[in-house]
Structure formats: structure tokens, C-alpha cells
Amino acid sequence: MRSKQSVRIANGAKTPVAQIPRLDYDTFADAVLAEFDSGSRVAAYFAAQAAEGGLELYAVMARERNANFALFRTPLGERFQSLTPNCPQLHLFEREIAEQFGVTPEGHPWLKPVRFHASWRTGHDAWGREPGTHPRPGDMEFYQVEGDGIHEVAVGPVHAGVIEPGHFRFQCHGEQVLHLEISLGYQHRGLERLLAGGPHPASNRQMETIAGDTTVAHMTAYSKVLEGLAGQPAPPRAQAIRALGLELERLANHVGDIGALSGDVGFLPTAAFCGRLRGDYLNLTALLCGSRFGRGLVRPGGVGFDLDGGLDGQLLATLDGVQRNTLGACRLFFATPSVLGRLEGVGRVSRSTAEDLGLVGLAARACGVPRDGRFFFPTGVYKESFDEMITDELGDVFARARVRHREIEVSLNLIQRLLNVLPTGETASKIGPLSPDSLALSLVEGWRGEVAHVAITGGDGHFRRYKIVDPSFHNWSGLAMALRGTQISDFPLCNKSFNLSYCGFDL
Amino acid sequence: MLIRLFWHLALLLGLSPLLLGVIAKTKAGFAGRKGPPLLQPYYDLARLFRKDMVISRTTTWLFRAGPVVGITAPLVACLFVPFGAIGAPLGFDGDLIFVIYLLGLSRFCTAVAALDTGSAFEGMGAAREVTFACLVEPTVFFVLIVLVRLTGSFSLGGLFGPALATGWHTAAPSLMLAIFCMLVVTLVENCRIPFDDPTTHLELTMIHEVMVLDHSGPDFGMILYGAAMKLLLLGAMTVGLALPVSLGSAPLDAAVFALAMLILAVLIGVVESVIARLPLLKVPQLLIGTSLLSFFALILLLR
């Protein structure tokens, strides 16, 4: 019966929008919750202007065991019954919809702005704010704890280090954190609105700057959406080079993170070595495409740069030395008792919390939740060459560090295998016009977690709605929960162990 | 007397920032970096004293008093502590308590100045600092009682004098424990790893650094200089315990003392390089352990 309520599509595929049944809201709610209860989770959940007029609500549920996605849609009125009480991982998605379209999810337990921008439909505002004014980031009611010895600590948006802006509000009892509320939106650039009517000439550049440290993953997701809509997959060699870029991105960030964790606990050697090694991985990416952050590497239809002139041999040779140093620095880190004593048991997220909140990526894997887009929704070279999903158990800072360490080993191995059997042939194909009135989605496992892009085209083959879900969107709530009951002095360490993106969240 | 005062002040004012430079250089060596020049702390102080200050409107005179006491208290306290074989210029019976509470006074004023800013961070830092200070105090006093018992003197000049050299023949185990305890005290009181991380920028994990976040320019320079003197003072007590020898000539003694202090700075740099910082909750446990160790040193002596 449920198959009549939804459409199932694979990663990177498209479907005509008309084929997704337009359920009434109650049927939609029941179907989505039933899908959730059967073990699926929310990959994307967003509203769009319907072709018929009015608003529509789309749910994209990831079905890990079936390696596909279930799509649901329903017309959306000015008010709708919130599903968050039954499905907590929707809480931020529903807040986002309320903010973007000025509709009200009734019964939402935590209805606050997400990015502090004015509603896209002028005159409709979920919080009844004055139309035409720009809301100030952080302008909301923060949760407050009262009582003897309770104090409040506010951190940011301007921080002591050179990092992105975000506001953190701690409710503390002495050194113990009772509650942490995170308020972001300082870097909102309106990317989803900029993409409406696209793809524009500037769209490539915009995709690469959704989150600068996840350039390759976001650009790959975008390219796959376009290729899905055009019905032309990228050539095999291009797919392999994309995977190289993606794994180098993972290595650079994982190595940098282990170094940063080491710096935060005051352990000098690994901090210094990993800081340098991160640069080595960035330089390898620069060898591929001339940009240390992989800009220009991935392009819709293929890749912008080929591996020519013995570049694969050069990469392998450089990687050999870098690999030895990386593994050495990591081994030292994980063999030092004072480091382990500092990491273990700090910032725990239980497996059930991780599943309820719908955490993704390495933060989820560290809690023992098997969740890896390369494993469950593989495309391209990952279909044959990836079978080592790393999970850990305890969900503490140590587990998140250890997942990184083991993923570094897996990625190094993967890159070497890829370079040894690189497919030959074209590296790019010109993609044709996008099919009209269709929905395409792609999910790419970036270093932080899954990057999900969904595009809906209008009758002219241009984007009617483009939805971006950065892994940070799922995971910031995980950080807030990790802090419950820990010491406030452990916050920087927990924060670093998640290392979430502010701009990826703010879009 | 005047010559002693001269050597004392020369060592105190000249040597103390160098210790910080040596620690930074050692750490840089472990990290495979070149590191800042050895004299960087002097350049920093010179730069800070040339700067203007930004003072929050919410603060009162207490905020300005913090740095002044923060530099004068260690300066005065140092005059009671012998630097190796160079005797203390000042001293009276019971000055050991005076010196410890001079340091307490400087801490009190720094903490009050921090509270005066009204910042949540600085209040948190002040709470941590005074908590740890309470736990360090027993250790310091037990070590001093060991020395008093051994030398029969009630002044710091006497404690670290020739009587201590003979004490090494009879009570070496106690003194070894005392040296270890003083080393820990030196690390805690000067906010070094594993107790605090003087180089971190993470305000939520700081202990001492967070209390002085609002100070700038000359005020901050005074705080840094005062902290360097405190390092020298506690280091001098550690070195005095370990090396109660005199070569007979003031310049030679000064050189030996300076060398010993530099070795201590290298040692601190090594400790900071090879171990990570303790979780904040573990620090009190370790300090109580050190107190017990110093008590044990006393028991060994009374046996």
C-alpha cells in the first residue's frame, strides 16, 4: 500500500514530479511517520512553490537497507500539524520551512528562527515580525534555566580564534553544562534562493563555496543532480577523479582535525605535525586542479582537469611519504596516555540520541550508527571499491577521533587503489538540457557526512526549487546534546571533535 | 647588602622573561618549528609598555589595581627568596609565611580585578584559579615545614642556606619528595601544562589567562612581567632545594643559578611538549595527591 504513496528513486536518479503522489496532509504525515518507524530517516524535507500554485511539502526519506530514497509530497497550507513530536529529526527542517515560507507548524516544541532572514513570501511571517525589516541574527528567546547557582555564559559570535561566527548560550551550574543552545545564521547568503531559475553561470562557483572545506563534495552532489536531470552520467574516468578529490578532501580535513584536537588538549607533537600534513594533502589536491581546496576540479558533466603527464605517478610517490608521516603522527597521538585520558568519556552522544536526531557522517558512525553514503548509496567507483565503513561505539570525543584515524587509513588505501587502476577515456561530456518538471536528488558522503542536494525543475527546465542539506544541518543538535552534563571547559574539545560548518548550515 | 640586592634585582628583572623564551623555544623544537626568538618575551613587554590601554567603562579602580599588585607582590616576595647561593637581601623570622601570602595577595587582586569586569568568562576563571590555589597551599606549607624542621630556621634565607646542604645527608628521601612537590607547584602556579595551557585561545578552558582577557597595554605588560617573576620565584625555591651549594663568588653563583633556572625552563618545556593537558576535574585530584606526598615527606622526616 505504501508504494502507492511514494516514489522510490536511487541516488543520482530523477523522477517526473507528476509521478510523486500528491497526498493530503494527514495521509502524508502518516506515510512519512510509518516510513520513519520502519527505519528510514530524513535526508531532506522542504517546501516549494507548487507548479499548480500554492505551496508543496516534499519529504525525502533515505532507506539505507534498500539503497534508495522514498519521495513524498503534499500541498501545504498556512498552518500544518508539526511532526517533530513524533520524529525529532524533523525539528530543524520544520523550523526552516516556517522561516522560509512564513507557514506555521502547529505543536512544534521549539519553534525559533533558524537563519534569521525575512520570509520568502513577503507578508507571511511565522513569528509575526514586521515585513520589510531584516531580522537580527540571534534575536530570539533563549532557553533559560533558573535557580540557585545557575549562571549563563554567552560565547560568540565573535570568537578568540579565527573561526566562523556562531553564538553559543550555555546554562551552567558551576562548571557543569545543563543546556547549550546554538544560534547560527550569521553567514546566511541566501544560496537556495540564488539558485532558483538556475543553473546560472555563477552557480558552479556558488556551489563550491557553500562550505569551503567541503568544496568537492558539494560540487559533486550538484553535478550529479544536473547529470541526473539531463540523463547523462559522467564518464568513468571523471567519476574516479572526483572520488580522488573527495578522498583527498576527507584526508586533509581528518588529518587537520586530529591535529586540532591535539592542539586543544595541549599535546604539541601531533598538533604540529598534523598542521603541516594537512597542508600536504591540500597541495596534493592542488596538483590535481591547481586549487588547494579543489575548486574547479568537479564540473557538471565530468571534471575540469585530467590526470596527465605522469601526474598519477607523482601523486602516488608524494602520497607514500605523506602517508608514513600521517600514520606516525596519529600513532603517537593514540599511544599517549595523557591524551587518551583527556578524550575518553568526554562529550558522549548515545546511539539512541544519534538515531533520534538523525545525525549523519562521522558523528553518527562514532556512536555506532552505520551511516555512510559511500557504503549504502554508492555511485561511480564507490560501487566496486568501497566496503570499509568505519564505526565506533561510545560516541565520545575519543570515538570521533578514532573514526577519523581509521578513515584516514581507509582513504589512503582507496586513493592508492584508484590511482593504480584509473579508467581511461573521456573526462567530461557536455550535458544536454535538463528535463522539465522533474525532481532529481544526489547524496555524496563528504568528510563531515552526507551532502544531499535535491532539484525540482519547472516547465522550462530551470530550477523551480533547489534544496541543499549540509551534514552540519543534521549534526549541530548533536553537539548541543553532547554538551549536556559535561564540563563547560570541555566545550572546545567537543566542538572540535564535531567540527561542523557554520556557513554550510547558514547557506 | 647592596651588592646582594644588585645581583638579586639583576637576576630577577633580567632573567625572568628569558625563562618564558626558553620554554617557548623548547616547545618549538619538539614541534619541529623554529619558534620565536629567545628574547621575544622582552620584545613583547617593550611593545606592551608602549601601547595604549582600553579600559571597560563597567570597571572600577579594582580593575587597575590588579596588575599593579600583580607585579609588585612577586617583586617584593622575590627579595626574601635566596637565588641559589646568592642570599636574600631581606629576611626576618617567619618571612616564609609573608612571602606565600604576598603571592596570595597578588592572586586575590587579580581575581578581584577579573570579577570587576563582570564578564562570565573572567568570573569562571577566577573561580577556577582560587579553587586550585586553595589546593596548592597545603603542599607549599608542608614542603616549608619539612625545611623548617630540617634547618631549624624560620626565614627563607635560612631554609635554603648551608643547613640544607647538610640536610641532604640525613633526609634525602624527604627532600626528593619535596623537590617533586615544588615542581608541581611551580607548574600549577604558573599555569603550565598539564594544569593550564598558557598558549590556548579557547576562553572556556582557560584558568589564569581568562582572568586577564580584559587587560591591555602596560597593564597587561605588568601582569606578564609579574607572572615571569613568579615563575622565577617558585623556580628559585625548587632549584634552591636541589642545589644548596655555593662556589664562593657572587658572579659565579649567579651564573650557576641562572644556568640551573634555564635547565628548569627546558624541563618545563619538555613536560609541556610530551604530555597533554589534564581534564579540569582531574586537577584537584592531582593536587590533593601532591599534598599527601608532601605530608609524607614530613612524616619521613619526623620518623
Interface residues (C-beta under 8 A of the other chain):
Chain A: H151 E152 V153 A154 V155 A160 G161 G174 E175 S262 D264 V265 G266 F267 L268 P269 A271 A272 F273 R276 T336 S338 V339 G341 R342 V346 Q487 I488 S489 D490 F491 P492 L493
Chain B: K27 F30 A31 G32 R33 A120 F121 G123 M124 A127 R128 I193 P194 D197 T200 H201 L202 E203 L204 T205 E272 S273 V274 I275 A276 R277 L278 P279 L280 L281 K282
